[in-house]
Amino acid sequence: MKAYWDSLGLQPEENVEGQGRSDDYYFQQAGIPTSGYAAGASARKSSAQAAKWGGTANSAYDPCYHRACDTTANVSATVLNRAADGVAYALWQLAVGGTGGCAGGQVIGNGGFESGSTPWTASSGVITTASGQPARTGSYKAWLNGSGRTRTHTLSQSVTVPAGCATYTLSFWLHIDTAETTGSTAYDRLTVRVGSTTLATYSNLNAAAGYAQRSFNVAGFAGQTVTLTFTGTEDSSLQTSFVIDDVTLQAS
């Protein structure tokens, strides 16, 4: 359950207020374990919690809890939506992952591109040994754009992310080389997506010597088959090269 909130970049706290209260009591009396998400009820926030989450220290999380003002107008649509998604995520993990544990391992195929294009789908010439840009390791890399003319390059792979693991980390090494002279305008871009979710966008403004490793928590995609896509776009002049190598998605 915590992994879902971690995937949103939030830092949940243990729900101690709800344990053993009316929503849980009769299940617990029947020997059924319970868990859940809560945004707080009549318990009062500490100063540290008010600083972290907002609101007023020493005031109730929900001043309308069990009061006449607890109407539909008192419902946070954001909290309700996220909590429902989190419950669905936890149920999916339990149903698909079961008690069999984490299959784990590296789920990206041919992440160093040394076996040619399979199982990648790439624009012509993207997976290459061309000498203009060096690979980080081995001989092959994925070299998107770099022509100094209007062009879009794509590199993608469909992956099945195992369920039931504690950590999910997508990493790749990226080198950006550019002939652009501006220090303020992003003329050429590389977009990284998992499914329809954009993880990051880089541009000619991120150019630097050598490769830099980029890593992302992708726990929110556990138990799903999704497509990892790199899309490079270049304008009509002054090349920018986006060079990718050693792609991994490690579950453990």
C-alpha positions in Angstrom: 0.0 0.0 0.0 2.9 2.3 0.8 4.5 1.7 -2.6 1.6 3.5 -4.3 2.1 6.7 -2.4 5.8 6.5 -2.8 5.3 6.3 -6.6 3.5 9.7 -6.4 6.5 11.3 -4.5 4.5 11.6 -1.3 5.6 10.5 2.2 2.7 8.8 4.0 2.6 8.2 7.7 1.3 5.1 9.5 -2.4 5.3 10.1 -2.6 4.9 13.9 -5.8 6.8 14.4 -8.0 4.4 12.5 -6.8 1.1 14.1 -9.5 -0.7 16.1 -12.2 1.9 15.5 -15.7 1.3 14.1 -14.7 0.7 10.5 -12.2 -2.0 11.5 -13.5 -3.3 14.9 -15.9 -6.1 13.8 -13.5 -7.5 11.1 -10.7 -7.6 13.7 -13.0 -9.4 16.2 -13.6 -12.1 13.6 -9.8 -12.5 13.1 -9.7 -10.7 9.7 -6.7 -8.4 9.3 -7.5 -4.9 8.2 -5.6 -2.0 6.7 -6.5 1.1 4.8 -5.9 4.7 3.9 -7.1 7.7 6.1 -6.8 11.4 5.7 -7.5 11.9 9.4 -10.5 12.4 11.6 -10.8 14.0 15.1 -7.1 13.4 16.1 -5.1 16.6 16.3 -2.1 17.5 14.1 1.3 18.1 15.6 3.3 21.1 14.6 5.5 18.9 12.4 2.5 17.4 10.7 0.9 20.8 10.1 4.2 22.0 8.5 4.3 18.8 6.3 0.7 18.6 5.2 -0.8 22.0 5.8 -3.5 23.1 8.1 -3.3 24.3 11.7 -1.2 22.7 14.5 -3.3 21.3 17.4 -6.5 21.3 15.2 -8.4 18.3 14.1 -7.4 16.8 10.8 -11.1 17.0 9.9 -13.0 19.5 12.0 -16.3 18.3 10.5 -15.8 14.6 11.6 -19.1 13.3 12.9 -20.6 16.8 12.8 -23.3 18.5 10.9 -20.8 20.1 8.5 -19.7 16.6 7.4 -21.5 16.8 4.0 -20.4 16.1 0.4 -19.0 19.6 0.4 -16.5 18.4 3.0 -15.1 15.7 0.8 -11.7 16.2 -0.8 -11.9 14.9 -4.4 -8.1 14.6 -4.6 -7.9 12.5 -1.4 -10.8 10.3 -2.5 -9.4 9.8 -6.0 -5.9 8.9 -4.8 -7.1 6.7 -2.0 -9.4 4.7 -4.4 -6.5 4.3 -6.8 -4.3 3.2 -4.0 -6.7 0.6 -2.9 -7.1 -0.7 -6.4 -3.2 -0.8 -6.7 -3.0 -2.8 -3.5 -5.7 -5.3 -4.5 -4.0 -5.8 -7.9 -0.7 -6.4 -6.3 -2.2 -9.0 -4.0 -4.3 -10.6 -6.7 -1.5 -10.8 -9.3 1.5 -11.1 -7.1 -0.2 -13.3 -4.5 2.0 -14.7 -1.8 4.5 -16.0 -4.4 6.8 -13.0 -3.8 8.6 -10.9 -6.3 9.8 -12.4 -9.6 12.2 -9.5 -9.7 15.2 -9.0 -11.9 15.9 -6.9 -15.0 12.9 -6.7 -17.3 14.4 -4.6 -20.1 15.6 -6.8 -23.0 18.9 -5.9 -24.7 19.3 -2.8 -22.6 22.8 -2.2 -23.9 21.7 -2.6 -27.5 24.6 -5.1 -28.2 22.1 -7.7 -29.7 20.9 -5.3 -32.4 17.4 -3.9 -32.3 15.3 -6.8 -30.8 13.1 -6.3 -28.8 13.3 -2.6 -29.3 11.3 -0.7 -31.9 13.3 2.2 -33.2 13.5 4.8 -36.0 15.9 3.8 -38.8 19.6 4.2 -37.7 18.9 5.0 -34.1 20.5 1.8 -32.7 24.0 2.1 -34.1 27.8 1.7 -33.8 28.4 5.0 -35.7 31.6 6.6 -34.4 30.3 10.1 -34.1 29.1 9.5 -30.6 30.7 6.8 -28.4 28.7 4.1 -26.6 29.0 4.1 -22.8 29.7 0.4 -22.8 30.2 -2.1 -25.7 29.9 -0.9 -29.3 26.2 -0.1 -29.7 24.0 2.7 -28.3 20.8 4.4 -29.3 21.6 7.8 -30.9 18.5 10.0 -31.4 18.6 13.1 -33.6 21.9 14.8 -34.1 21.3 15.8 -37.8 20.7 19.5 -37.4 17.4 19.4 -39.3 13.7 18.9 -38.4 13.4 15.3 -37.4 11.6 13.1 -34.8 13.3 9.9 -33.6 11.6 7.2 -31.4 12.9 4.3 -29.4 10.5 2.0 -27.5 10.1 -1.3 -25.8 7.0 -3.1 -24.4 7.8 -4.5 -20.9 5.8 -6.4 -18.3 6.6 -5.1 -14.8 6.3 -7.9 -12.2 4.0 -7.5 -9.3 4.8 -8.1 -5.6 8.2 -6.4 -5.5 9.4 -3.8 -3.0 11.3 -1.6 -5.4 11.1 -0.7 -9.1 13.8 1.4 -10.6 14.1 2.5 -14.2 17.6 3.7 -15.1 19.4 4.7 -18.2 22.6 6.5 -19.1 22.2 9.6 -21.2 24.7 11.8 -23.0 23.5 15.1 -24.6 25.7 16.9 -27.1 24.6 20.1 -28.9 25.7 22.7 -31.3 23.0 25.1 -30.0 24.5 28.2 -28.5 21.6 29.5 -26.5 21.6 29.2 -22.7 17.9 29.8 -22.3 15.8 28.2 -25.2 15.0 24.5 -25.5 15.1 24.0 -29.2 15.5 20.2 -29.2 13.9 17.8 -26.7 14.0 14.2 -25.5 10.8 13.0 -23.8 10.8 9.8 -21.7 7.5 8.1 -21.1 6.1 4.9 -19.5 2.8 4.3 -21.0 1.1 7.7 -21.2 3.0 9.1 -18.2 5.9 11.5 -18.9 8.8 10.8 -16.6 11.2 13.5 -17.8 12.0 15.9 -20.6 15.5 16.9 -21.5 16.8 19.4 -24.0 19.8 21.1 -25.6 20.0 23.1 -22.3 21.0 19.8 -20.5 24.0 19.2 -22.7 27.2 18.1 -20.8 30.3 16.0 -21.3 30.0 12.3 -20.8 27.1 10.2 -19.7 24.9 10.8 -16.7 22.7 8.1 -15.1 19.0 9.0 -14.8 16.8 6.9 -12.5 13.1 6.9 -11.7 10.8 5.0 -9.3 8.2 3.2 -11.4 6.4 1.3 -8.7 3.1 2.7 -9.9 3.3 0.4 -13.0 3.8 -2.9 -11.1 1.7 -5.7 -12.5 1.2 -3.9 -15.8 2.5 -4.3 -19.4 3.5 -0.9 -20.5 5.7 0.7 -23.3 8.8 2.6 -22.4 9.3 5.3 -25.1 12.1 7.8 -25.8 11.1 10.5 -28.3 13.7 13.0 -29.6 12.6 16.0 -31.6 15.0 18.4 -33.3 14.4 21.7 -35.0 15.7 22.9 -38.4 19.2 23.9 -37.5 22.1 23.2 -35.1 22.2 19.6 -34.1 21.4 18.1 -30.6 22.3 14.4 -30.0 20.5 12.4 -27.4 22.6 9.3 -26.8 21.2 6.5 -24.6 22.9 3.3 -23.3 22.5 0.6 -20.6 18.8 0.8 -20.0 17.5 -1.2 -17.0 14.2 -1.7 -15.2 15.2 -3.5 -12.0 12.5 -5.0 -9.7 13.5 -6.4 -6.3 
